[in-house]
């Protein structure tokens, strides 16, 4: 089955995207409802964009992000952690990967790598930042292989049950 990576109108496909995220990330209906409103709000921000991975006419993965803005909620939460580590400057001139999810049936096939490199290749910022659950996971391995390094660990988001790591990489992302 051929896989096509391309621009995604995330607002129009939010329910399909969140269905992928729910399976990949183990979200229940209440969490999906909350995230739906967040995604729709994010897509109104300047510079926000999304890419999707389609297989057989079905969305099997997506990524979205935007230029970082220190007034956005995520940025205000991670700022003290980054400042404590001397990395607060990463909040400026950075493209944030807000979400990246691939349906489990399509994981370990390069889909996540293609999505994140495609979206960051279109960024005008010199670097990218993201947060990921602070455990050794395939996602963290992928990010490291692309040049992301830990900027802060044990970052606590309100209502998140597990700590996160904030990672950053120069753009363009490392290949090969």
N, CA and C atoms as a LAMMPS dump frame, in Angstrom:
ITEM: TIMESTEP
0
ITEM: NUMBER OF ATOMS
528
ITEM: BOX BOUNDS ff ff ff
-5.0000000000000000e+02 5.0000000000000000e+02
-5.0000000000000000e+02 5.0000000000000000e+02
-5.0000000000000000e+02 5.0000000000000000e+02
ITEM: ATOMS id mol type element x y z
1 1 1 N 0.855 -1.182 0
2 1 2 C 0 0 0
3 1 3 C 0.897 1.24 0
4 2 1 N 0.599 2.163 -0.915
5 2 2 C 1.437 3.356 -1
6 2 3 C 1.039 4.364 0.073
7 3 1 N 2.037 5.055 0.541
8 3 2 C 1.862 6.059 1.579
9 3 3 C 2.178 7.414 0.973
10 4 1 N 1.295 8.385 1.196
11 4 2 C 1.484 9.723 0.657
12 4 3 C 1.54 10.718 1.807
13 5 1 N 2.626 11.491 1.848
14 5 2 C 2.784 12.55 2.848
15 5 3 C 2.498 13.87 2.144
16 6 1 N 1.634 14.675 2.739
17 6 2 C 1.332 15.964 2.126
18 6 3 C 0.671 16.902 3.104
19 7 1 N 0.472 18.166 2.679
20 7 2 C -0.199 19.149 3.533
21 7 3 C -1.573 18.628 3.962
22 8 1 N -1.975 18.965 5.176
23 8 2 C -3.235 18.482 5.736
24 8 3 C -4.02 19.67 6.276
25 9 1 N -5.263 19.791 5.855
26 9 2 C -6.172 20.772 6.454
27 9 3 C -6.657 20.148 7.759
28 10 1 N -5.889 20.401 8.819
29 10 2 C -6.147 19.716 10.088
30 10 3 C -7.5 20.098 10.678
31 11 1 N -7.93 21.326 10.49
32 11 2 C -9.244 21.72 11.017
33 11 3 C -10.358 20.888 10.388
34 12 1 N -10.239 20.615 9.093
35 12 2 C -11.255 19.826 8.39
36 12 3 C -11.148 18.333 8.713
37 13 1 N -9.974 17.885 9.155
38 13 2 C -9.736 16.456 9.413
39 13 3 C -9.405 16.187 10.878
40 14 1 N -9.836 17.082 11.762
41 14 2 C -9.469 16.977 13.178
42 14 3 C -9.947 15.667 13.801
43 15 1 N -11.135 15.211 13.445
44 15 2 C -11.642 13.984 14.063
45 15 3 C -10.858 12.751 13.613
46 16 1 N -10.474 12.712 12.329
47 16 2 C -9.64 11.601 11.836
48 16 3 C -8.273 11.622 12.526
49 17 1 N -7.694 12.83 12.643
50 17 2 C -6.377 12.95 13.272
51 17 3 C -6.435 12.532 14.739
52 18 1 N -7.468 12.979 15.438
53 18 2 C -7.57 12.626 16.853
54 18 3 C -7.881 11.147 17.058
55 19 1 N -8.502 10.511 16.082
56 19 2 C -8.709 9.063 16.164
57 19 3 C -7.357 8.353 16.105
58 20 1 N -6.448 8.844 15.244
59 20 2 C -5.093 8.287 15.181
60 20 3 C -4.374 8.531 16.507
61 21 1 N -4.465 9.767 17.021
62 21 2 C -3.799 10.098 18.285
63 21 3 C -4.356 9.258 19.429
64 22 1 N -5.661 9.048 19.452
65 22 2 C -6.284 8.272 20.535
66 22 3 C -5.735 6.855 20.578
67 23 1 N -5.583 6.227 19.399
68 23 2 C -5.056 4.862 19.338
69 23 3 C -3.563 4.854 19.679
70 24 1 N -2.815 5.818 19.117
71 24 2 C -1.359 5.845 19.306
72 24 3 C -0.976 6.223 20.73
73 25 1 N -1.774 7.068 21.367
74 25 2 C -1.405 7.659 22.656
75 25 3 C -2.289 7.165 23.791
76 26 1 N -3.295 6.341 23.466
77 26 2 C -4.165 5.781 24.485
78 26 3 C -5.081 6.804 25.144
79 27 1 N -5.759 7.613 24.327
80 27 2 C -6.648 8.64 24.87
81 27 3 C -8.095 8.153 24.909
82 28 1 N -8.807 8.558 25.95
83 28 2 C -10.23 8.26 26.054
84 28 3 C -11.053 9.376 25.425
85 29 1 N -12.362 9.16 25.309
86 29 2 C -13.249 10.129 24.655
87 29 3 C -13.219 11.525 25.293
88 30 1 N -13.1 11.6 26.602
89 30 2 C -13.071 12.912 27.264
90 30 3 C -11.801 13.676 26.889
91 31 1 N -10.664 12.972 26.871
92 31 2 C -9.399 13.613 26.489
93 31 3 C -9.435 14.052 25.025
94 32 1 N -10.029 13.23 24.169
95 32 2 C -10.142 13.574 22.755
96 32 3 C -10.977 14.841 22.591
97 33 1 N -12.055 14.958 23.329
98 33 2 C -12.923 16.149 23.238
99 33 3 C -12.163 17.415 23.628
100 34 1 N -11.356 17.324 24.685
101 34 2 C -10.563 18.478 25.11
102 34 3 C -9.524 18.818 24.044
103 35 1 N -8.822 17.798 23.559
104 35 2 C -7.773 18.029 22.557
105 35 3 C -8.345 18.566 21.248
106 36 1 N -9.578 18.195 20.927
107 36 2 C -10.21 18.685 19.697
108 36 3 C -10.274 20.219 19.719
109 37 1 N -10.71 20.771 20.84
110 37 2 C -10.797 22.233 20.953
111 37 3 C -9.41 22.871 20.89
112 38 1 N -8.422 22.235 21.499
113 38 2 C -7.046 22.756 21.484
114 38 3 C -6.503 22.782 20.054
115 39 1 N -6.678 21.679 19.329
116 39 2 C -6.184 21.603 17.952
117 39 3 C -6.84 22.682 17.095
118 40 1 N -8.156 22.818 17.203
119 40 2 C -8.858 23.811 16.386
120 40 3 C -8.378 25.223 16.715
121 41 1 N -8.105 25.497 17.985
122 41 2 C -7.575 26.815 18.367
123 41 3 C -6.161 27 17.809
124 42 1 N -5.315 25.983 17.97
125 42 2 C -3.938 26.071 17.478
126 42 3 C -3.888 26.374 15.985
127 43 1 N -4.784 25.785 15.219
128 43 2 C -4.733 25.959 13.767
129 43 3 C -5.097 27.378 13.334
130 44 1 N -5.571 28.207 14.268
131 44 2 C -5.833 29.616 13.944
132 44 3 C -4.607 30.488 14.189
133 45 1 N -3.551 29.935 14.802
134 45 2 C -2.362 30.716 15.125
135 45 3 C -1.545 31.003 13.87
136 46 1 N -0.89 32.162 13.83
137 46 2 C -0.05 32.502 12.675
138 46 3 C 1.048 31.453 12.447
139 47 1 N 1.16 30.997 11.218
140 47 2 C 2.219 30.061 10.862
141 47 3 C 1.929 28.609 11.193
142 48 1 N 0.768 28.316 11.812
143 48 2 C 0.437 26.925 12.143
144 48 3 C 0.184 26.151 10.857
145 49 1 N 0.728 24.929 10.795
146 49 2 C 0.513 24.098 9.622
147 49 3 C 0.602 22.623 10.012
148 50 1 N 0.048 21.804 9.131
149 50 2 C -0.018 20.374 9.41
150 50 3 C 0.267 19.576 8.148
151 51 1 N 0.781 18.374 8.359
152 51 2 C 0.991 17.413 7.276
153 51 3 C 0.406 16.083 7.724
154 52 1 N -0.079 15.328 6.756
155 52 2 C -0.661 14.035 7.051
156 52 3 C -0.022 12.944 6.23
157 53 1 N -0.164 11.727 6.715
158 53 2 C 0.258 10.528 5.99
159 53 3 C -1.014 9.764 5.652
160 54 1 N -1.237 9.587 4.352
161 54 2 C -2.433 8.895 3.875
162 54 3 C -2.044 7.536 3.295
163 55 1 N -2.806 6.522 3.634
164 55 2 C -2.619 5.178 3.078
165 55 3 C -3.993 4.671 2.677
166 56 1 N -4.162 4.394 1.411
167 56 2 C -5.458 3.903 0.941
168 56 3 C -6.591 4.866 1.231
169 57 1 N -6.316 6.154 1.136
170 57 2 C -7.348 7.16 1.385
171 57 3 C -7.655 7.401 2.85
172 58 1 N -6.88 6.796 3.732
173 58 2 C -7.113 6.912 5.172
174 58 3 C -5.938 7.617 5.831
175 59 1 N -6.233 8.536 6.769
176 59 2 C -5.185 9.215 7.521
177 59 3 C -4.589 8.243 8.533
178 60 1 N -3.262 8.001 8.435
179 60 2 C -2.609 7.05 9.338
180 60 3 C -1.544 7.718 10.207
181 61 1 N -1.317 9.009 9.975
182 61 2 C -0.361 9.751 10.787
183 61 3 C -0.487 11.223 10.483
184 62 1 N -0.094 12.053 11.459
185 62 2 C -0.131 13.488 11.238
186 62 3 C 0.866 14.187 12.147
187 63 1 N 1.246 15.371 11.727
188 63 2 C 2.105 16.238 12.518
189 63 3 C 1.567 17.646 12.351
190 64 1 N 1.639 18.433 13.42
191 64 2 C 1.378 19.852 13.245
192 64 3 C 2.249 20.648 14.187
193 65 1 N 2.464 21.893 13.81
194 65 2 C 3.293 22.769 14.613
195 65 3 C 3.158 24.201 14.158
196 66 1 N 3.964 25.059 14.791
197 66 2 C 3.885 26.494 14.529
198 66 3 C 5.129 27.171 15.081
199 67 1 N 5.396 28.399 14.626
200 67 2 C 6.483 29.15 15.245
201 67 3 C 6.165 29.342 16.735
202 68 1 N 7.174 29.174 17.598
203 68 2 C 6.92 29.335 19.03
204 68 3 C 6.579 30.781 19.349
205 69 1 N 5.679 30.931 20.292
206 69 2 C 5.275 32.235 20.808
207 69 3 C 5.316 32.115 22.326
208 70 1 N 6.12 32.953 22.956
209 70 2 C 6.278 32.86 24.415
210 70 3 C 4.974 33.079 25.186
211 71 1 N 3.945 33.631 24.535
212 71 2 C 2.674 33.83 25.235
213 71 3 C 1.781 32.589 25.192
214 72 1 N 2.12 31.6 24.357
215 72 2 C 1.315 30.382 24.282
216 72 3 C 1.504 29.546 25.549
217 73 1 N 0.47 28.816 25.904
218 73 2 C 0.442 28.027 27.14
219 73 3 C 1.657 27.116 27.264
220 74 1 N 1.962 26.333 26.235
221 74 2 C 3.075 25.381 26.291
222 74 3 C 4.371 26.101 26.64
223 75 1 N 4.596 27.204 25.965
224 75 2 C 5.825 27.97 26.171
225 75 3 C 5.926 28.488 27.608
226 76 1 N 4.808 28.947 28.167
227 76 2 C 4.844 29.464 29.546
228 76 3 C 5.105 28.346 30.552
229 77 1 N 4.659 27.13 30.249
230 77 2 C 4.9 25.997 31.157
231 77 3 C 6.365 25.559 31.115
232 78 1 N 6.949 25.468 29.915
233 78 2 C 8.311 24.937 29.805
234 78 3 C 9.392 25.98 30.092
235 79 1 N 9.05 27.259 30.012
236 79 2 C 10.046 28.325 30.166
237 79 3 C 10.855 28.227 31.463
238 80 1 N 10.233 28.052 32.632
239 80 2 C 11.062 27.968 33.851
240 80 3 C 12.038 26.786 33.844
241 81 1 N 11.621 25.662 33.263
242 81 2 C 12.491 24.488 33.18
243 81 3 C 13.687 24.776 32.264
244 82 1 N 13.411 25.424 31.13
245 82 2 C 14.492 25.76 30.197
246 82 3 C 15.416 26.813 30.799
247 83 1 N 14.846 27.808 31.47
248 83 2 C 15.657 28.87 32.087
249 83 3 C 16.595 28.265 33.136
250 84 1 N 16.096 27.319 33.915
251 84 2 C 16.911 26.686 34.963
252 84 3 C 18.109 25.937 34.384
253 85 1 N 17.995 25.491 33.136
254 85 2 C 19.07 24.75 32.469
255 85 3 C 19.888 25.628 31.525
256 86 1 N 19.566 26.94 31.485
257 86 2 C 20.296 27.851 30.605
258 86 3 C 19.899 27.744 29.142
259 87 1 N 18.687 27.239 28.873
260 87 2 C 18.236 27.035 27.496
261 87 3 C 17.01 27.868 27.13
262 88 1 N 16.739 28.919 27.899
263 88 2 C 15.541 29.729 27.657
264 88 3 C 15.533 30.322 26.245
265 89 1 N 16.715 30.59 25.677
266 89 2 C 16.786 31.18 24.334
267 89 3 C 16.165 30.286 23.26
268 90 1 N 16.004 28.988 23.542
269 90 2 C 15.385 28.077 22.583
270 90 3 C 13.921 28.427 22.324
271 91 1 N 13.321 29.236 23.194
272 91 2 C 11.923 29.626 22.993
273 91 3 C 11.774 30.683 21.905
274 92 1 N 12.884 31.286 21.497
275 92 2 C 12.852 32.303 20.449
276 92 3 C 13.359 31.699 19.141
277 93 1 N 12.785 32.128 18.037
278 93 2 C 13.203 31.65 16.71
279 93 3 C 13.194 30.129 16.619
280 94 1 N 12.139 29.519 17.147
281 94 2 C 11.997 28.062 17.095
282 94 3 C 10.644 27.69 16.511
283 95 1 N 10.639 26.577 15.786
284 95 2 C 9.395 25.989 15.294
285 95 3 C 9.04 24.846 16.239
286 96 1 N 7.841 24.904 16.807
287 96 2 C 7.401 23.891 17.769
288 96 3 C 6.663 22.771 17.042
289 97 1 N 7.079 21.542 17.302
290 97 2 C 6.305 20.379 16.884
291 97 3 C 5.284 20.167 17.997
292 98 1 N 4.036 20.492 17.71
293 98 2 C 2.992 20.434 18.737
294 98 3 C 2.524 19.003 18.959
295 99 1 N 2.238 18.304 17.887
296 99 2 C 1.829 16.894 17.975
297 99 3 C 2.395 16.138 16.782
298 100 1 N 2.78 14.899 17.025
299 100 2 C 3.196 13.966 15.979
300 100 3 C 2.72 12.589 16.407
301 101 1 N 1.818 12.012 15.623
302 101 2 C 1.276 10.691 15.975
303 101 3 C 1.124 9.841 14.727
304 102 1 N 1.45 8.559 14.874
305 102 2 C 1.311 7.586 13.79
306 102 3 C 0.529 6.404 14.34
307 103 1 N -0.451 5.951 13.572
308 103 2 C -1.236 4.782 13.967
309 103 3 C -0.283 3.615 14.21
310 104 1 N -0.485 2.851 15.286
311 104 2 C 0.434 1.744 15.605
312 104 3 C 0.678 0.777 14.44
313 105 1 N -0.302 0.545 13.593
314 105 2 C -0.126 -0.368 12.457
315 105 3 C 0.87 0.175 11.433
316 106 1 N 1.194 1.487 11.524
317 106 2 C 2.112 2.104 10.562
318 106 3 C 3.396 2.599 11.221
319 107 1 N 3.577 2.292 12.494
320 107 2 C 4.792 2.713 13.179
321 107 3 C 5.973 1.856 12.743
322 108 1 N 7.183 2.385 12.956
323 108 2 C 8.435 1.707 12.592
324 108 3 C 8.569 1.48 11.091
325 109 1 N 7.959 2.383 10.307
326 109 2 C 8.065 2.309 8.845
327 109 3 C 8.581 3.622 8.264
328 110 1 N 9.06 4.526 9.11
329 110 2 C 9.578 5.796 8.628
330 110 3 C 8.517 6.887 8.453
331 111 1 N 7.282 6.614 8.855
332 111 2 C 6.195 7.583 8.677
333 111 3 C 6.423 8.806 9.567
334 112 1 N 6.722 8.591 10.842
335 112 2 C 6.972 9.71 11.752
336 112 3 C 8.158 10.541 11.298
337 113 1 N 9.223 9.872 10.871
338 113 2 C 10.421 10.564 10.364
339 113 3 C 10.058 11.42 9.154
340 114 1 N 9.298 10.873 8.221
341 114 2 C 8.901 11.632 7.027
342 114 3 C 8.032 12.832 7.399
343 115 1 N 7.114 12.636 8.326
344 115 2 C 6.23 13.736 8.723
345 115 3 C 7.014 14.874 9.374
346 116 1 N 7.876 14.545 10.33
347 116 2 C 8.586 15.609 11.059
348 116 3 C 9.623 16.306 10.174
349 117 1 N 10.286 15.563 9.287
350 117 2 C 11.247 16.233 8.409
351 117 3 C 10.522 17.085 7.369
352 118 1 N 9.381 16.646 6.909
353 118 2 C 8.615 17.435 5.935
354 118 3 C 8.153 18.752 6.545
355 119 1 N 7.598 18.707 7.755
356 119 2 C 7.097 19.955 8.345
357 119 3 C 8.242 20.894 8.722
358 120 1 N 9.345 20.355 9.239
359 120 2 C 10.445 21.246 9.628
360 120 3 C 11.203 21.773 8.411
361 121 1 N 11.21 21.026 7.304
362 121 2 C 11.864 21.525 6.09
363 121 3 C 11.183 22.796 5.575
364 122 1 N 9.919 22.986 5.931
365 122 2 C 9.196 24.176 5.48
366 122 3 C 9.279 25.328 6.489
367 123 1 N 9.975 25.107 7.607
368 123 2 C 10.089 26.148 8.641
369 123 3 C 11.153 27.168 8.255
370 124 1 N 10.91 28.416 8.597
371 124 2 C 11.907 29.472 8.363
372 124 3 C 12.777 29.691 9.592
373 125 1 N 12.361 29.141 10.734
374 125 2 C 13.13 29.271 11.965
375 125 3 C 14.389 28.404 11.882
376 126 1 N 15.456 28.786 12.612
377 126 2 C 16.713 28.028 12.546
378 126 3 C 16.737 26.775 13.417
379 127 1 N 15.669 26.557 14.211
380 127 2 C 15.675 25.391 15.112
381 127 3 C 14.246 24.991 15.454
382 128 1 N 14.147 23.796 16.022
383 128 2 C 12.85 23.215 16.368
384 128 3 C 12.891 22.732 17.816
385 129 1 N 11.755 22.842 18.479
386 129 2 C 11.619 22.311 19.84
387 129 3 C 10.338 21.493 19.924
388 130 1 N 10.323 20.581 20.883
389 130 2 C 9.156 19.731 21.108
390 130 3 C 9.229 19.178 22.518
391 131 1 N 8.134 18.574 22.959
392 131 2 C 8.148 17.857 24.229
393 131 3 C 7.673 16.434 23.98
394 132 1 N 8.253 15.508 24.733
395 132 2 C 7.912 14.096 24.616
396 132 3 C 7.936 13.494 26.017
397 133 1 N 7.13 12.477 26.222
398 133 2 C 7.118 11.812 27.529
399 133 3 C 8.552 11.413 27.872
400 134 1 N 8.952 11.708 29.102
401 134 2 C 10.341 11.561 29.538
402 134 3 C 10.659 10.119 29.917
403 135 1 N 10.577 9.239 28.916
404 135 2 C 10.99 7.835 29.063
405 135 3 C 11.771 7.478 27.798
406 136 1 N 12.55 6.413 27.881
407 136 2 C 13.245 5.94 26.685
408 136 3 C 12.204 5.208 25.833
409 137 1 N 11.816 5.849 24.736
410 137 2 C 10.75 5.329 23.88
411 137 3 C 11.211 5.387 22.429
412 138 1 N 10.506 4.687 21.54
413 138 2 C 10.831 4.809 20.115
414 138 3 C 10.744 6.266 19.638
415 139 1 N 9.792 7.029 20.156
416 139 2 C 9.664 8.435 19.745
417 139 3 C 10.919 9.216 20.12
418 140 1 N 11.392 9.048 21.346
419 140 2 C 12.599 9.77 21.777
420 140 3 C 13.813 9.324 20.958
421 141 1 N 13.874 8.038 20.619
422 141 2 C 14.953 7.549 19.763
423 141 3 C 14.904 8.19 18.388
424 142 1 N 13.702 8.311 17.839
425 142 2 C 13.534 8.983 16.545
426 142 3 C 14.022 10.425 16.64
427 143 1 N 13.579 11.135 17.657
428 143 2 C 13.962 12.548 17.789
429 143 3 C 15.48 12.689 17.918
430 144 1 N 16.111 11.82 18.711
431 144 2 C 17.572 11.886 18.848
432 144 3 C 18.264 11.631 17.507
433 145 1 N 17.735 10.677 16.734
434 145 2 C 18.359 10.36 15.442
435 145 3 C 18.276 11.53 14.466
436 146 1 N 17.336 12.429 14.694
437 146 2 C 17.151 13.602 13.84
438 146 3 C 17.945 14.814 14.34
439 147 1 N 18.621 14.656 15.488
440 147 2 C 19.443 15.739 16.018
441 147 3 C 18.872 16.441 17.233
442 148 1 N 17.691 16.026 17.7
443 148 2 C 17.128 16.626 18.91
444 148 3 C 17.925 16.175 20.13
445 149 1 N 18.157 17.106 21.043
446 149 2 C 18.828 16.82 22.31
447 149 3 C 17.961 17.32 23.448
448 150 1 N 18.134 16.699 24.622
449 150 2 C 17.374 17.134 25.792
450 150 3 C 17.792 18.535 26.209
451 151 1 N 16.812 19.409 26.343
452 151 2 C 17.04 20.756 26.867
453 151 3 C 16.594 20.839 28.318
454 152 1 N 15.578 20.078 28.685
455 152 2 C 15.082 20.005 30.059
456 152 3 C 14.353 18.681 30.215
457 153 1 N 14.488 18.094 31.408
458 153 2 C 13.811 16.824 31.686
459 153 3 C 12.947 16.986 32.921
460 154 1 N 12.081 16.015 33.138
461 154 2 C 11.182 16.013 34.296
462 154 3 C 10.285 17.253 34.309
463 155 1 N 9.834 17.66 33.109
464 155 2 C 8.942 18.813 32.965
465 155 3 C 7.518 18.341 33.267
466 156 1 N 6.873 19.037 34.181
467 156 2 C 5.519 18.659 34.592
468 156 3 C 4.497 19.607 33.976
469 157 1 N 3.572 19.026 33.199
470 157 2 C 2.456 19.781 32.641
471 157 3 C 1.239 19.566 33.527
472 158 1 N 0.473 20.611 33.786
473 158 2 C -0.751 20.429 34.579
474 158 3 C -1.627 19.354 33.934
475 159 1 N -2.133 18.464 34.732
476 159 2 C -3.039 17.37 34.34
477 159 3 C -2.36 16.23 33.58
478 160 1 N -1.069 16.351 33.262
479 160 2 C -0.368 15.226 32.615
480 160 3 C 0.144 14.297 33.712
481 161 1 N -0.149 13.004 33.602
482 161 2 C 0.25 12.078 34.668
483 161 3 C 1.744 11.775 34.717
484 162 1 N 2.448 11.982 33.589
485 162 2 C 3.864 11.635 33.534
486 162 3 C 4.697 12.866 33.163
487 163 1 N 5.957 12.91 33.624
488 163 2 C 6.828 14.033 33.238
489 163 3 C 7.252 13.938 31.775
490 164 1 N 7.598 15.09 31.231
491 164 2 C 8.023 15.221 29.848
492 164 3 C 9.462 15.714 29.783
493 165 1 N 10.072 15.52 28.617
494 165 2 C 11.365 16.119 28.295
495 165 3 C 11.105 17.134 27.191
496 166 1 N 11.8 18.267 27.263
497 166 2 C 11.773 19.237 26.171
498 166 3 C 13.064 19.033 25.391
499 167 1 N 12.927 18.88 24.079
500 167 2 C 14.059 18.59 23.217
501 167 3 C 14.164 19.662 22.141
502 168 1 N 15.376 19.912 21.675
503 168 2 C 15.586 20.9 20.622
504 168 3 C 16.608 20.409 19.617
505 169 1 N 16.458 20.872 18.372
506 169 2 C 17.388 20.499 17.296
507 169 3 C 17.554 21.665 16.339
508 170 1 N 18.774 21.83 15.809
509 170 2 C 18.946 22.814 14.735
510 170 3 C 18.24 22.316 13.472
511 171 1 N 17.804 23.255 12.655
512 171 2 C 17.192 22.915 11.362
513 171 3 C 18.162 23.248 10.24
514 172 1 N 18.163 22.482 9.144
515 172 2 C 17.302 21.315 8.912
516 172 3 C 17.713 20.135 9.794
517 173 1 N 16.751 19.249 10.017
518 173 2 C 17.015 18.074 10.849
519 173 3 C 18.038 17.169 10.175
520 174 1 N 18.779 16.44 11.013
521 174 2 C 19.793 15.494 10.545
522 174 3 C 19.127 14.398 9.716
523 175 1 N 19.794 13.984 8.662
524 175 2 C 19.304 12.886 7.822
525 175 3 C 20.284 11.731 7.923
526 176 1 N 19.76 10.527 7.612
527 176 2 C 20.642 9.358 7.52
528 176 3 C 21.004 8.816 8.804
